[in-house]
C-alpha cells in the first residue's frame, strides 16, 4: 500500500513538465541511456540527472547499469497505487452521487408527467 509520504514524492515528481516528458520518453523507449534521453532536451545533462534523481526517489524510474551507461525504465506502479487508493475512491463517490441524481430526476419526471386526455394522439 502506498503511504502518504510515497504519494507526496510521486506528486512532487509529476509536478514538473520536464519530468513528465522524461516519463513519456522512457515509457515510449524503455532501456534508453541517460545520454540518449538528455539529447531530447535543451538543458544540461546535469539538469536531466537531477530530474532523474527526483523520479527515482519517487520510484517512477528504475535504472540498470550497462557498462558505463545507465539504462532507464518506467515503473508505473506508484501511479497505479495512487489511482487505486485515491482516484478510485473519488470516482466511486461521484458515481454514487450521479446515480442518486439520475434516480431523483427520473422520479420527478414520472411524478410531473401529464396524463393524456382520452382520444389524444401523439
N, C-alpha and C positions, 0 to 999 in steps of 0.2 A: 504494500500500500504506500502511496506517495504521501510524504509528510508536508506540512505547511512550508517548512524550510526548503524542501525539494521544489515545491511549486514556485516559491519565490525565485529560486535560481533559474528555473525554466522561463518564467515570465520575464525576468530581467534579461535573459539571453535573447528572447524573442522580441524584446522591445526595440532593438536596433535593426534598421533596414539592411545594413551590411551583413549582419549575422543571419538574418532571414534569407538573404541572397546566397550566402555560403551554404546554408542547409539545402536550398533548392539545387545548387550546383553539385553538391556531394550526393544528394538523392539521385540526380539525373546521371551522374557518372561516379559510381562507387569505386573506391580504390585509387582515385587520383592522388597525386602527390601534392604536398603543400605548395611546391613551386608552380605546378600546373594551375592550381587554384588561384594563387596570387596573381597570375597573369590576367585573370578576368577582372581585376580591379585596378583602379587608378590611384592606389595608395601603396605605401611601402610594405615590404614583406613583413617587417616588424609589426605593423598595424594589423595585418592579417593574422599573424601569430597571436597577438593579443586577443583578437576576436575568437580565434580557435580555443584559446585558454578558457574564455568565458563559456563557450559552447561545451567544452569537455567537462568543466566543473558542473554544468547542468546535466551531464551525461547525454547530451544530444548528438555529440560526435565522439566516435572512438577512433583511435589511430593505431597503426601497426607499423613497427619499424621494418623497413625493407632496405637493407644496406645502409646507405647514407640518407635515404629518403624516409618520409613518413607517409603511409597510405591512409587516407581518410574514409570513414564510413559513417553513414547516418544511423543513429539509434533513435527510432521514433517512439520507443516505449514510454519515455516520460510524458510525451504529448498525449499518447493514448491513455495513460494513467490519469492525467488531468481531465481528459474527456470523460472517462468513466466516473471519476469521483465528483467532478464539479459541474461540467456541462450537462451530462445526462440528468443530474438532479434538477437543474433549471429547466431542461426540456420537459421532464416529466411533470413538473409543477405547472408549466404553461399549457401543456397538452391537456391536463386535467381541468384547468381553468377554462380553456377554449371549449372543451366538451360540455362543461356546465353552461356556458353562454349559449352554445348552439341549442342545447335542450331547452333552455329558458325561452329562446327566441321562437323555437318551433311550438312550444306550448302557448305562447302569446298569440302566434299566428293562428293556431287552431281555435283558440278562445274567441278571437276577434273576427273569425270568418263569418261573413254574412250569408245566411242560408238563402238559396234561390227560391224565388216565388214559383208556385206551380205554373207550369206552362212556359217558363223561361227557358231559352236555349242558349248554348254558348255560341 
